[in-house]
């Protein structure tokens, strides 16, 4: 379960400020079937601000576990 504040929503994109121990922004983008046959795509970007390396590692591990639970075998996590 996620809790957050909806920041914006368009036909194919949504941005949510997530509630939690750190400031974070989740953006989910859908590419429709017509633009990317046969199934379309979904891209999610989670930006986390102001966290130490150990806290980031915990957040990354939690999200990687969630993605694996829904069938994505190698979710990409980067720092920058």
mmCIF file of the N, C-alpha and C atoms, coordinates in Angstrom:
data_MODEL
# 
_entry.id   MODEL 
# 
loop_
_atom_site.group_PDB 
_atom_site.id 
_atom_site.type_symbol 
_atom_site.label_atom_id 
_atom_site.label_alt_id 
_atom_site.label_comp_id 
_atom_site.label_asym_id 
_atom_site.label_entity_id 
_atom_site.label_seq_id 
_atom_site.pdbx_PDB_ins_code 
_atom_site.Cartn_x 
_atom_site.Cartn_y 
_atom_site.Cartn_z 
_atom_site.occupancy 
_atom_site.B_iso_or_equiv 
_atom_site.pdbx_formal_charge 
_atom_site.auth_seq_id 
_atom_site.auth_comp_id 
_atom_site.auth_asym_id 
_atom_site.auth_atom_id 
_atom_site.pdbx_PDB_model_num 
ATOM 1   N N  . UNK A 1 1  ? 0.843  -1.181  0.000   1.00 0.00 ? 1  UNK A N  1 
ATOM 2   C CA . UNK A 1 1  ? 0.000  0.000   0.000   1.00 0.00 ? 1  UNK A CA 1 
ATOM 3   C C  . UNK A 1 1  ? 0.885  1.240   0.000   1.00 0.00 ? 1  UNK A C  1 
ATOM 4   N N  . UNK A 1 2  ? 0.474  2.204   -0.781  1.00 0.00 ? 2  UNK A N  1 
ATOM 5   C CA . UNK A 1 2  ? 1.165  3.486   -0.846  1.00 0.00 ? 2  UNK A CA 1 
ATOM 6   C C  . UNK A 1 2  ? 0.193  4.577   -0.458  1.00 0.00 ? 2  UNK A C  1 
ATOM 7   N N  . UNK A 1 3  ? 0.724  5.582   0.193   1.00 0.00 ? 3  UNK A N  1 
ATOM 8   C CA . UNK A 1 3  ? -0.074 6.765   0.475   1.00 0.00 ? 3  UNK A CA 1 
ATOM 9   C C  . UNK A 1 3  ? 0.642  7.961   -0.092  1.00 0.00 ? 3  UNK A C  1 
ATOM 10  N N  . UNK A 1 4  ? -0.116 8.918   -0.607  1.00 0.00 ? 4  UNK A N  1 
ATOM 11  C CA . UNK A 1 4  ? 0.531  10.081  -1.171  1.00 0.00 ? 4  UNK A CA 1 
ATOM 12  C C  . UNK A 1 4  ? -0.473 11.142  -1.561  1.00 0.00 ? 4  UNK A C  1 
ATOM 13  N N  . UNK A 1 5  ? 0.071  12.217  -2.097  1.00 0.00 ? 5  UNK A N  1 
ATOM 14  C CA . UNK A 1 5  ? -0.737 13.341  -2.559  1.00 0.00 ? 5  UNK A CA 1 
ATOM 15  C C  . UNK A 1 5  ? -0.595 13.431  -4.071  1.00 0.00 ? 5  UNK A C  1 
ATOM 16  N N  . UNK A 1 6  ? -1.718 13.383  -4.765  1.00 0.00 ? 6  UNK A N  1 
ATOM 17  C CA . UNK A 1 6  ? -1.716 13.496  -6.210  1.00 0.00 ? 6  UNK A CA 1 
ATOM 18  C C  . UNK A 1 6  ? -1.259 14.894  -6.603  1.00 0.00 ? 6  UNK A C  1 
ATOM 19  N N  . UNK A 1 7  ? -0.200 14.979  -7.402  1.00 0.00 ? 7  UNK A N  1 
ATOM 20  C CA . UNK A 1 7  ? 0.301  16.267  -7.866  1.00 0.00 ? 7  UNK A CA 1 
ATOM 21  C C  . UNK A 1 7  ? -0.251 16.616  -9.234  1.00 0.00 ? 7  UNK A C  1 
ATOM 22  N N  . UNK A 1 8  ? -0.339 15.627  -10.114 1.00 0.00 ? 8  UNK A N  1 
ATOM 23  C CA . UNK A 1 8  ? -0.910 15.855  -11.431 1.00 0.00 ? 8  UNK A CA 1 
ATOM 24  C C  . UNK A 1 8  ? -1.326 14.534  -12.051 1.00 0.00 ? 8  UNK A C  1 
ATOM 25  N N  . UNK A 1 9  ? -2.216 14.634  -13.044 1.00 0.00 ? 9  UNK A N  1 
ATOM 26  C CA . UNK A 1 9  ? -2.678 13.447  -13.764 1.00 0.00 ? 9  UNK A CA 1 
ATOM 27  C C  . UNK A 1 9  ? -3.041 13.881  -15.170 1.00 0.00 ? 9  UNK A C  1 
ATOM 28  N N  . UNK A 1 10 ? -2.524 13.140  -16.162 1.00 0.00 ? 10 UNK A N  1 
ATOM 29  C CA . UNK A 1 10 ? -2.905 13.348  -17.552 1.00 0.00 ? 10 UNK A CA 1 
ATOM 30  C C  . UNK A 1 10 ? -3.452 12.017  -18.070 1.00 0.00 ? 10 UNK A C  1 
ATOM 31  N N  . UNK A 1 11 ? -3.736 11.946  -19.360 1.00 0.00 ? 11 UNK A N  1 
ATOM 32  C CA . UNK A 1 11 ? -4.271 10.703  -19.921 1.00 0.00 ? 11 UNK A CA 1 
ATOM 33  C C  . UNK A 1 11 ? -3.309 9.524   -19.762 1.00 0.00 ? 11 UNK A C  1 
ATOM 34  N N  . UNK A 1 12 ? -2.001 9.798   -19.772 1.00 0.00 ? 12 UNK A N  1 
ATOM 35  C CA . UNK A 1 12 ? -1.033 8.699   -19.756 1.00 0.00 ? 12 UNK A CA 1 
ATOM 36  C C  . UNK A 1 12 ? 0.050  8.851   -18.692 1.00 0.00 ? 12 UNK A C  1 
ATOM 37  N N  . UNK A 1 13 ? -0.119 9.786   -17.760 1.00 0.00 ? 13 UNK A N  1 
ATOM 38  C CA . UNK A 1 13 ? 0.913  9.991   -16.749 1.00 0.00 ? 13 UNK A CA 1 
ATOM 39  C C  . UNK A 1 13 ? 0.280  10.478  -15.449 1.00 0.00 ? 13 UNK A C  1 
ATOM 40  N N  . UNK A 1 14 ? 0.889  10.057  -14.344 1.00 0.00 ? 14 UNK A N  1 
ATOM 41  C CA . UNK A 1 14 ? 0.435  10.510  -13.028 1.00 0.00 ? 14 UNK A CA 1 
ATOM 42  C C  . UNK A 1 14 ? 1.669  10.759  -12.163 1.00 0.00 ? 14 UNK A C  1 
ATOM 43  N N  . UNK A 1 15 ? 1.617  11.820  -11.368 1.00 0.00 ? 15 UNK A N  1 
ATOM 44  C CA . UNK A 1 15 ? 2.697  12.142  -10.442 1.00 0.00 ? 15 UNK A CA 1 
ATOM 45  C C  . UNK A 1 15 ? 2.147  12.216  -9.028  1.00 0.00 ? 15 UNK A C  1 
ATOM 46  N N  . UNK A 1 16 ? 2.814  11.532  -8.087  1.00 0.00 ? 16 UNK A N  1 
ATOM 47  C CA . UNK A 1 16 ? 2.340  11.456  -6.709  1.00 0.00 ? 16 UNK A CA 1 
ATOM 48  C C  . UNK A 1 16 ? 3.505  11.756  -5.766  1.00 0.00 ? 16 UNK A C  1 
ATOM 49  N N  . UNK A 1 17 ? 3.299  12.655  -4.827  1.00 0.00 ? 17 UNK A N  1 
ATOM 50  C CA . UNK A 1 17 ? 4.268  12.860  -3.751  1.00 0.00 ? 17 UNK A CA 1 
ATOM 51  C C  . UNK A 1 17 ? 3.939  11.840  -2.684  1.00 0.00 ? 17 UNK A C  1 
ATOM 52  N N  . UNK A 1 18 ? 4.866  10.928  -2.438  1.00 0.00 ? 18 UNK A N  1 
ATOM 53  C CA . UNK A 1 18 ? 4.614  9.837   -1.503  1.00 0.00 ? 18 UNK A CA 1 
ATOM 54  C C  . UNK A 1 18 ? 4.836  10.283  -0.066  1.00 0.00 ? 18 UNK A C  1 
ATOM 55  N N  . UNK A 1 19 ? 3.979  9.788   0.820   1.00 0.00 ? 19 UNK A N  1 
ATOM 56  C CA . UNK A 1 19 ? 4.131  10.022  2.247   1.00 0.00 ? 19 UNK A CA 1 
ATOM 57  C C  . UNK A 1 19 ? 5.056  8.957   2.811   1.00 0.00 ? 19 UNK A C  1 
ATOM 58  N N  . UNK A 1 20 ? 5.965  9.359   3.646   1.00 0.00 ? 20 UNK A N  1 
ATOM 59  C CA . UNK A 1 20 ? 6.891  8.402   4.235   1.00 0.00 ? 20 UNK A CA 1 
ATOM 60  C C  . UNK A 1 20 ? 8.019  9.118   4.936   1.00 0.00 ? 20 UNK A C  1 
ATOM 61  N N  . UNK A 1 21 ? 9.043  8.366   5.301   1.00 0.00 ? 21 UNK A N  1 
ATOM 62  C CA . UNK A 1 21 ? 10.139 8.944   6.062   1.00 0.00 ? 21 UNK A CA 1 
ATOM 63  C C  . UNK A 1 21 ? 11.031 9.881   5.251   1.00 0.00 ? 21 UNK A C  1 
ATOM 64  N N  . UNK A 1 22 ? 10.923 9.867   3.917   1.00 0.00 ? 22 UNK A N  1 
ATOM 65  C CA . UNK A 1 22 ? 11.741 10.743  3.078   1.00 0.00 ? 22 UNK A CA 1 
ATOM 66  C C  . UNK A 1 22 ? 10.868 11.419  2.032   1.00 0.00 ? 22 UNK A C  1 
ATOM 67  N N  . UNK A 1 23 ? 11.359 12.520  1.498   1.00 0.00 ? 23 UNK A N  1 
ATOM 68  C CA . UNK A 1 23 ? 10.649 13.176  0.404   1.00 0.00 ? 23 UNK A CA 1 
ATOM 69  C C  . UNK A 1 23 ? 10.846 12.356  -0.853  1.00 0.00 ? 23 UNK A C  1 
ATOM 70  N N  . UNK A 1 24 ? 9.760  12.015  -1.512  1.00 0.00 ? 24 UNK A N  1 
ATOM 71  C CA . UNK A 1 24 ? 9.881  11.230  -2.740  1.00 0.00 ? 24 UNK A CA 1 
ATOM 72  C C  . UNK A 1 24 ? 8.749  11.561  -3.697  1.00 0.00 ? 24 UNK A C  1 
ATOM 73  N N  . UNK A 1 25 ? 9.043  11.386  -4.970  1.00 0.00 ? 25 UNK A N  1 
ATOM 74  C CA . UNK A 1 25 ? 8.097  11.644  -6.039  1.00 0.00 ? 25 UNK A CA 1 
ATOM 75  C C  . UNK A 1 25 ? 8.031  10.403  -6.916  1.00 0.00 ? 25 UNK A C  1 
ATOM 76  N N  . UNK A 1 26 ? 6.823  9.892   -7.135  1.00 0.00 ? 26 UNK A N  1 
ATOM 77  C CA . UNK A 1 26 ? 6.601  8.746   -8.007  1.00 0.00 ? 26 UNK A CA 1 
ATOM 78  C C  . UNK A 1 26 ? 5.873  9.234   -9.248  1.00 0.00 ? 26 UNK A C  1 
ATOM 79  N N  . UNK A 1 27 ? 6.472  8.972   -10.416 1.00 0.00 ? 27 UNK A N  1 
ATOM 80  C CA . UNK A 1 27 ? 5.852  9.306   -11.692 1.00 0.00 ? 27 UNK A CA 1 
ATOM 81  C C  . UNK A 1 27 ? 5.648  8.003   -12.450 1.00 0.00 ? 27 UNK A C  1 
ATOM 82  N N  . UNK A 1 28 ? 4.422  7.761   -12.894 1.00 0.00 ? 28 UNK A N  1 
ATOM 83  C CA . UNK A 1 28 ? 4.094  6.551   -13.654 1.00 0.00 ? 28 UNK A CA 1 
ATOM 84  C C  . UNK A 1 28 ? 3.589  6.991   -15.026 1.00 0.00 ? 28 UNK A C  1 
ATOM 85  N N  . UNK A 1 29 ? 4.205  6.432   -16.065 1.00 0.00 ? 29 UNK A N  1 
ATOM 86  C CA . UNK A 1 29 ? 3.888  6.764   -17.448 1.00 0.00 ? 29 UNK A CA 1 
ATOM 87  C C  . UNK A 1 29 ? 3.426  5.518   -18.177 1.00 0.00 ? 29 UNK A C  1 
ATOM 88  N N  . UNK A 1 30 ? 2.275  5.613   -18.819 1.00 0.00 ? 30 UNK A N  1 
ATOM 89  C CA . UNK A 1 30 ? 1.747  4.511   -19.624 1.00 0.00 ? 30 UNK A CA 1 
ATOM 90  C C  . UNK A 1 30 ? 1.933  4.842   -21.098 1.00 0.00 ? 30 UNK A C  1 
ATOM 91  N N  . UNK A 1 31 ? 2.512  3.893   -21.843 1.00 0.00 ? 31 UNK A N  1 
ATOM 92  C CA . UNK A 1 31 ? 2.551  4.001   -23.294 1.00 0.00 ? 31 UNK A CA 1 
ATOM 93  C C  . UNK A 1 31 ? 1.482  3.051   -23.809 1.00 0.00 ? 31 UNK A C  1 
ATOM 94  N N  . UNK A 1 32 ? 0.449  3.577   -24.472 1.00 0.00 ? 32 UNK A N  1 
ATOM 95  C CA . UNK A 1 32 ? -0.685 2.738   -24.878 1.00 0.00 ? 32 UNK A CA 1 
ATOM 96  C C  . UNK A 1 32 ? -0.298 1.660   -25.885 1.00 0.00 ? 32 UNK A C  1 
ATOM 97  N N  . UNK A 1 33 ? -1.142 0.658   -25.978 1.00 0.00 ? 33 UNK A N  1 
ATOM 98  C CA . UNK A 1 33 ? -0.938 -0.471  -26.885 1.00 0.00 ? 33 UNK A CA 1 
ATOM 99  C C  . UNK A 1 33 ? -0.716 0.014   -28.310 1.00 0.00 ? 33 UNK A C  1 
ATOM 100 N N  . UNK A 1 34 ? -1.476 1.002   -28.750 1.00 0.00 ? 34 UNK A N  1 
ATOM 101 C CA . UNK A 1 34 ? -1.350 1.494   -30.125 1.00 0.00 ? 34 UNK A CA 1 
ATOM 102 C C  . UNK A 1 34 ? 0.009  2.096   -30.427 1.00 0.00 ? 34 UNK A C  1 
ATOM 103 N N  . UNK A 1 35 ? 0.677  2.614   -29.417 1.00 0.00 ? 35 UNK A N  1 
ATOM 104 C CA . UNK A 1 35 ? 1.989  3.235   -29.618 1.00 0.00 ? 35 UNK A CA 1 
ATOM 105 C C  . UNK A 1 35 ? 3.140  2.256   -29.390 1.00 0.00 ? 35 UNK A C  1 
ATOM 106 N N  . UNK A 1 36 ? 2.849  1.138   -28.722 1.00 0.00 ? 36 UNK A N  1 
ATOM 107 C CA . UNK A 1 36 ? 3.901  0.151   -28.439 1.00 0.00 ? 36 UNK A CA 1 
ATOM 108 C C  . UNK A 1 36 ? 3.272  -1.241  -28.388 1.00 0.00 ? 36 UNK A C  1 
ATOM 109 N N  . UNK A 1 37 ? 2.889  -1.789  -29.576 1.00 0.00 ? 37 UNK A N  1 
ATOM 110 C CA . UNK A 1 37 ? 2.260  -3.105  -29.608 1.00 0.00 ? 37 UNK A CA 1 
ATOM 111 C C  . UNK A 1 37 ? 3.205  -4.192  -29.110 1.00 0.00 ? 37 UNK A C  1 
ATOM 112 N N  . UNK A 1 38 ? 2.746  -5.314  -28.638 1.00 0.00 ? 38 UNK A N  1 
ATOM 113 C CA . UNK A 1 38 ? 1.344  -5.694  -28.563 1.00 0.00 ? 38 UNK A CA 1 
ATOM 114 C C  . UNK A 1 38 ? 0.682  -5.366  -27.229 1.00 0.00 ? 38 UNK A C  1 
ATOM 115 N N  . UNK A 1 39 ? 1.434  -4.942  -26.204 1.00 0.00 ? 39 UNK A N  1 
ATOM 116 C CA . UNK A 1 39 ? 0.826  -4.778  -24.891 1.00 0.00 ? 39 UNK A CA 1 
ATOM 117 C C  . UNK A 1 39 ? 0.926  -3.370  -24.321 1.00 0.00 ? 39 UNK A C  1 
ATOM 118 N N  . UNK A 1 40 ? 1.673  -2.474  -24.953 1.00 0.00 ? 40 UNK A N  1 
ATOM 119 C CA . UNK A 1 40 ? 1.955  -1.178  -24.357 1.00 0.00 ? 40 UNK A CA 1 
ATOM 120 C C  . UNK A 1 40 ? 3.037  -1.334  -23.296 1.00 0.00 ? 40 UNK A C  1 
ATOM 121 N N  . UNK A 1 41 ? 3.373  -0.258  -22.619 1.00 0.00 ? 41 UNK A N  1 
ATOM 122 C CA . UNK A 1 41 ? 4.383  -0.324  -21.561 1.00 0.00 ? 41 UNK A CA 1 
ATOM 123 C C  . UNK A 1 41 ? 3.973  0.563   -20.393 1.00 0.00 ? 41 UNK A C  1 
ATOM 124 N N  . UNK A 1 42 ? 4.583  0.307   -19.275 1.00 0.00 ? 42 UNK A N  1 
ATOM 125 C CA . UNK A 1 42 ? 4.437  1.161   -18.102 1.00 0.00 ? 42 UNK A CA 1 
ATOM 126 C C  . UNK A 1 42 ? 5.840  1.432   -17.578 1.00 0.00 ? 42 UNK A C  1 
ATOM 127 N N  . UNK A 1 43 ? 6.124  2.702   -17.331 1.00 0.00 ? 43 UNK A N  1 
ATOM 128 C CA . UNK A 1 43 ? 7.405  3.101   -16.762 1.00 0.00 ? 43 UNK A CA 1 
ATOM 129 C C  . UNK A 1 43 ? 7.122  3.833   -15.461 1.00 0.00 ? 43 UNK A C  1 
ATOM 130 N N  . UNK A 1 44 ? 7.870  3.486   -14.427 1.00 0.00 ? 44 UNK A N  1 
ATOM 131 C CA . UNK A 1 44 ? 7.733  4.164   -13.138 1.00 0.00 ? 44 UNK A CA 1 
ATOM 132 C C  . UNK A 1 44 ? 9.089  4.721   -12.736 1.00 0.00 ? 44 UNK A C  1 
ATOM 133 N N  . UNK A 1 45 ? 9.078  5.971   -12.309 1.00 0.00 ? 45 UNK A N  1 
ATOM 134 C CA . UNK A 1 45 ? 10.304 6.621   -11.844 1.00 0.00 ? 45 UNK A CA 1 
ATOM 135 C C  . UNK A 1 45 ? 10.046 7.110   -10.431 1.00 0.00 ? 45 UNK A C  1 
ATOM 136 N N  . UNK A 1 46 ? 10.884 6.669   -9.513  1.00 0.00 ? 46 UNK A N  1 
ATOM 137 C CA . UNK A 1 46 ? 10.796 7.101   -8.124  1.00 0.00 ? 46 UNK A CA 1 
ATOM 138 C C  . UNK A 1 46 ? 12.021 7.945   -7.824  1.00 0.00 ? 46 UNK A C  1 
ATOM 139 N N  . UNK A 1 47 ? 11.799 9.190   -7.458  1.00 0.00 ? 47 UNK A N  1 
ATOM 140 C CA . UNK A 1 47 ? 12.885 10.083  -7.062  1.00 0.00 ? 47 UNK A CA 1 
ATOM 141 C C  . UNK A 1 47 ? 12.814 10.276  -5.556  1.00 0.00 ? 47 UNK A C  1 
ATOM 142 N N  . UNK A 1 48 ? 13.958 10.069  -4.896  1.00 0.00 ? 48 UNK A N  1 
ATOM 143 C CA . UNK A 1 48 ? 14.040 10.180  -3.440  1.00 0.00 ? 48 UNK A CA 1 
ATOM 144 C C  . UNK A 1 48 ? 15.053 11.280  -3.126  1.00 0.00 ? 48 UNK A C  1 
ATOM 145 N N  . UNK A 1 49 ? 14.671 12.177  -2.201  1.00 0.00 ? 49 UNK A N  1 
ATOM 146 C CA . UNK A 1 49 ? 15.503 13.334  -1.897  1.00 0.00 ? 49 UNK A CA 1 
ATOM 147 C C  . UNK A 1 49 ? 15.953 13.335  -0.446  1.00 0.00 ? 49 UNK A C  1 
ATOM 148 N N  . UNK A 1 50 ? 17.188 13.776  -0.221  1.00 0.00 ? 50 UNK A N  1 
ATOM 149 C CA . UNK A 1 50 ? 17.666 14.042  1.125   1.00 0.00 ? 50 UNK A CA 1 
ATOM 150 C C  . UNK A 1 50 ? 17.837 12.825  2.009   1.00 0.00 ? 50 UNK A C  1 
ATOM 151 N N  . UNK A 1 51 ? 18.255 11.703  1.447   1.00 0.00 ? 51 UNK A N  1 
ATOM 152 C CA . UNK A 1 51 ? 18.450 10.500  2.258   1.00 0.00 ? 51 UNK A CA 1 
ATOM 153 C C  . UNK A 1 51 ? 19.919 10.096  2.236   1.00 0.00 ? 51 UNK A C  1 
ATOM 154 N N  . UNK A 1 52 ? 20.339 9.454   3.294   1.00 0.00 ? 52 UNK A N  1 
ATOM 155 C CA . UNK A 1 52 ? 21.690 8.909   3.378   1.00 0.00 ? 52 UNK A CA 1 
ATOM 156 C C  . UNK A 1 52 ? 21.757 7.620   2.553   1.00 0.00 ? 52 UNK A C  1 
ATOM 157 N N  . UNK A 1 53 ? 22.979 7.171   2.270   1.00 0.00 ? 53 UNK A N  1 
ATOM 158 C CA . UNK A 1 53 ? 23.166 5.988   1.435   1.00 0.00 ? 53 UNK A CA 1 
ATOM 159 C C  . UNK A 1 53 ? 22.466 4.750   1.989   1.00 0.00 ? 53 UNK A C  1 
ATOM 160 N N  . UNK A 1 54 ? 22.524 4.549   3.311   1.00 0.00 ? 54 UNK A N  1 
ATOM 161 C CA . UNK A 1 54 ? 21.894 3.356   3.885   1.00 0.00 ? 54 UNK A CA 1 
ATOM 162 C C  . UNK A 1 54 ? 20.379 3.410   3.767   1.00 0.00 ? 54 UNK A C  1 
ATOM 163 N N  . UNK A 1 55 ? 19.790 4.595   3.922   1.00 0.00 ? 55 UNK A N  1 
ATOM 164 C CA . UNK A 1 55 ? 18.342 4.731   3.764   1.00 0.00 ? 55 UNK A CA 1 
ATOM 165 C C  . UNK A 1 55 ? 17.943 4.540   2.306   1.00 0.00 ? 55 UNK A C  1 
ATOM 166 N N  . UNK A 1 56 ? 18.753 5.067   1.371   1.00 0.00 ? 56 UNK A N  1 
ATOM 167 C CA . UNK A 1 56 ? 18.470 4.857   -0.044  1.00 0.00 ? 56 UNK A CA 1 
ATOM 168 C C  . UNK A 1 56 ? 18.517 3.378   -0.384  1.00 0.00 ? 56 UNK A C  1 
ATOM 169 N N  . UNK A 1 57 ? 19.503 2.659   0.156   1.00 0.00 ? 57 UNK A N  1 
ATOM 170 C CA . UNK A 1 57 ? 19.610 1.217   -0.105  1.00 0.00 ? 57 UNK A CA 1 
ATOM 171 C C  . UNK A 1 57 ? 18.361 0.481   0.380   1.00 0.00 ? 57 UNK A C  1 
ATOM 172 N N  . UNK A 1 58 ? 17.821 0.901   1.519   1.00 0.00 ? 58 UNK A N  1 
ATOM 173 C CA . UNK A 1 58 ? 16.603 0.286   2.042   1.00 0.00 ? 58 UNK A CA 1 
ATOM 174 C C  . UNK A 1 58 ? 15.404 0.563   1.128   1.00 0.00 ? 58 UNK A C  1 
ATOM 175 N N  . UNK A 1 59 ? 15.266 1.814   0.693   1.00 0.00 ? 59 UNK A N  1 
ATOM 176 C CA . UNK A 1 59 ? 14.179 2.175   -0.225  1.00 0.00 ? 59 UNK A CA 1 
ATOM 177 C C  . UNK A 1 59 ? 14.316 1.397   -1.530  1.00 0.00 ? 59 UNK A C  1 
ATOM 178 N N  . UNK A 1 60 ? 15.535 1.337   -2.086  1.00 0.00 ? 60 UNK A N  1 
ATOM 179 C CA . UNK A 1 60 ? 15.768 0.625   -3.339  1.00 0.00 ? 60 UNK A CA 1 
ATOM 180 C C  . UNK A 1 60 ? 15.436 -0.854  -3.205  1.00 0.00 ? 60 UNK A C  1 
ATOM 181 N N  . UNK A 1 61 ? 15.842 -1.463  -2.099  1.00 0.00 ? 61 UNK A N  1 
ATOM 182 C CA . UNK A 1 61 ? 15.561 -2.891  -1.893  1.00 0.00 ? 61 UNK A CA 1 
ATOM 183 C C  . UNK A 1 61 ? 14.061 -3.143  -1.803  1.00 0.00 ? 61 UNK A C  1 
ATOM 184 N N  . UNK A 1 62 ? 13.336 -2.253  -1.147  1.00 0.00 ? 62 UNK A N  1 
ATOM 185 C CA . UNK A 1 62 ? 11.881 -2.408  -1.018  1.00 0.00 ? 62 UNK A CA 1 
ATOM 186 C C  . UNK A 1 62 ? 11.208 -2.325  -2.387  1.00 0.00 ? 62 UNK A C  1 
ATOM 187 N N  . UNK A 1 63 ? 11.617 -1.344  -3.215  1.00 0.00 ? 63 UNK A N  1 
ATOM 188 C CA . UNK A 1 63 ? 11.018 -1.198  -4.541  1.00 0.00 ? 63 UNK A CA 1 
ATOM 189 C C  . UNK A 1 63 ? 11.425 -2.332  -5.467  1.00 0.00 ? 63 UNK A C  1 
ATOM 190 N N  . UNK A 1 64 ? 12.675 -2.771  -5.400  1.00 0.00 ? 64 UNK A N  1 
ATOM 191 C CA . UNK A 1 64 ? 13.093 -3.904  -6.226  1.00 0.00 ? 64 UNK A CA 1 
ATOM 192 C C  . UNK A 1 64 ? 12.290 -5.154  -5.877  1.00 0.00 ? 64 UNK A C  1 
ATOM 193 N N  . UNK A 1 65 ? 12.044 -5.377  -4.605  1.00 0.00 ? 65 UNK A N  1 
ATOM 194 C CA . UNK A 1 65 ? 11.243 -6.533  -4.178  1.00 0.00 ? 65 UNK A CA 1 
ATOM 195 C C  . UNK A 1 65 ? 9.822  -6.426  -4.718  1.00 0.00 ? 65 UNK A C  1 
ATOM 196 N N  . UNK A 1 66 ? 9.254  -5.222  -4.688  1.00 0.00 ? 66 UNK A N  1 
ATOM 197 C CA . UNK A 1 66 ? 7.888  -5.043  -5.208  1.00 0.00 ? 66 UNK A CA 1 
ATOM 198 C C  . UNK A 1 66 ? 7.859  -5.331  -6.699  1.00 0.00 ? 66 UNK A C  1 
ATOM 199 N N  . UNK A 1 67 ? 8.809  -4.764  -7.469  1.00 0.00 ? 67 UNK A N  1 
ATOM 200 C CA . UNK A 1 67 ? 8.824  -5.002  -8.913  1.00 0.00 ? 67 UNK A CA 1 
ATOM 201 C C  . UNK A 1 67 ? 8.989  -6.481  -9.221  1.00 0.00 ? 67 UNK A C  1 
ATOM 202 N N  . UNK A 1 68 ? 9.858  -7.171  -8.494  1.00 0.00 ? 68 UNK A N  1 
ATOM 203 C CA . UNK A 1 68 ? 10.027 -8.607  -8.722  1.00 0.00 ? 68 UNK A CA 1 
ATOM 204 C C  . UNK A 1 68 ? 8.739  -9.366  -8.423  1.00 0.00 ? 68 UNK A C  1 
ATOM 205 N N  . UNK A 1 69 ? 7.995  -8.915  -7.417  1.00 0.00 ? 69 UNK A N  1 
ATOM 206 C CA . UNK A 1 69 ? 6.746  -9.595  -7.056  1.00 0.00 ? 69 UNK A CA 1 
ATOM 207 C C  . UNK A 1 69 ? 5.694  -9.488  -8.151  1.00 0.00 ? 69 UNK A C  1 
ATOM 208 N N  . UNK A 1 70 ? 5.822  -8.472  -9.026  1.00 0.00 ? 70 UNK A N  1 
ATOM 209 C CA . UNK A 1 70 ? 4.866  -8.323  -10.126 1.00 0.00 ? 70 UNK A CA 1 
ATOM 210 C C  . UNK A 1 70 ? 5.451  -8.762  -11.464 1.00 0.00 ? 70 UNK A C  1 
ATOM 211 N N  . UNK A 1 71 ? 6.631  -9.445  -11.408 1.00 0.00 ? 71 UNK A N  1 
ATOM 212 C CA . UNK A 1 71 ? 7.151  -10.081 -12.608 1.00 0.00 ? 71 UNK A CA 1 
ATOM 213 C C  . UNK A 1 71 ? 8.271  -9.364  -13.334 1.00 0.00 ? 71 UNK A C  1 
ATOM 214 N N  . UNK A 1 72 ? 8.768  -8.247  -12.800 1.00 0.00 ? 72 UNK A N  1 
ATOM 215 C CA . UNK A 1 72 ? 9.924  -7.576  -13.418 1.00 0.00 ? 72 UNK A CA 1 
ATOM 216 C C  . UNK A 1 72 ? 11.167 -8.141  -12.753 1.00 0.00 ? 72 UNK A C  1 
ATOM 217 N N  . UNK A 1 73 ? 11.989 -8.839  -13.507 1.00 0.00 ? 73 UNK A N  1 
ATOM 218 C CA . UNK A 1 73 ? 13.098 -9.587  -12.901 1.00 0.00 ? 73 UNK A CA 1 
ATOM 219 C C  . UNK A 1 73 ? 14.282 -8.717  -12.539 1.00 0.00 ? 73 UNK A C  1 
ATOM 220 N N  . UNK A 1 74 ? 14.586 -7.688  -13.288 1.00 0.00 ? 74 UNK A N  1 
ATOM 221 C CA . UNK A 1 74 ? 15.747 -6.843  -12.999 1.00 0.00 ? 74 UNK A CA 1 
ATOM 222 C C  . UNK A 1 74 ? 15.365 -5.359  -13.043 1.00 0.00 ? 74 UNK A C  1 
ATOM 223 N N  . UNK A 1 75 ? 14.658 -4.875  -12.026 1.00 0.00 ? 75 UNK A N  1 
ATOM 224 C CA . UNK A 1 75 ? 14.327 -3.450  -12.018 1.00 0.00 ? 75 UNK A CA 1 
ATOM 225 C C  . UNK A 1 75 ? 15.594 -2.628  -11.889 1.00 0.00 ? 75 UNK A C  1 
ATOM 226 N N  . UNK A 1 76 ? 15.652 -1.501  -12.571 1.00 0.00 ? 76 UNK A N  1 
ATOM 227 C CA . UNK A 1 76 ? 16.826 -0.642  -12.588 1.00 0.00 ? 76 UNK A CA 1 
ATOM 228 C C  . UNK A 1 76 ? 16.760 0.359   -11.435 1.00 0.00 ? 76 UNK A C  1 
ATOM 229 N N  . UNK A 1 77 ? 17.821 0.417   -10.646 1.00 0.00 ? 77 UNK A N  1 
ATOM 230 C CA . UNK A 1 77 ? 17.939 1.389   -9.565  1.00 0.00 ? 77 UNK A CA 1 
ATOM 231 C C  . UNK A 1 77 ? 19.258 2.116   -9.752  1.00 0.00 ? 77 UNK A C  1 
ATOM 232 N N  . UNK A 1 78 ? 19.200 3.454   -9.805  1.00 0.00 ? 78 UNK A N  1 
ATOM 233 C CA . UNK A 1 78 ? 20.412 4.240   -9.981  1.00 0.00 ? 78 UNK A CA 1 
ATOM 234 C C  . UNK A 1 78 ? 20.458 5.377   -8.982  1.00 0.00 ? 78 UNK A C  1 
ATOM 235 N N  . UNK A 1 79 ? 21.637 5.878   -8.760  1.00 0.00 ? 79 UNK A N  1 
ATOM 236 C CA . UNK A 1 79 ? 21.818 7.075   -7.955  1.00 0.00 ? 79 UNK A CA 1 
ATOM 237 C C  . UNK A 1 79 ? 22.411 8.140   -8.863  1.00 0.00 ? 79 UNK A C  1 
ATOM 238 N N  . UNK A 1 80 ? 22.194 9.369   -8.487  1.00 0.00 ? 80 UNK A N  1 
ATOM 239 C CA . UNK A 1 80 ? 22.759 10.387  -9.363  1.00 0.00 ? 80 UNK A CA 1 
ATOM 240 C C  . UNK A 1 80 ? 22.686 11.751  -8.830  1.00 0.00 ? 80 UNK A C  1 
# 
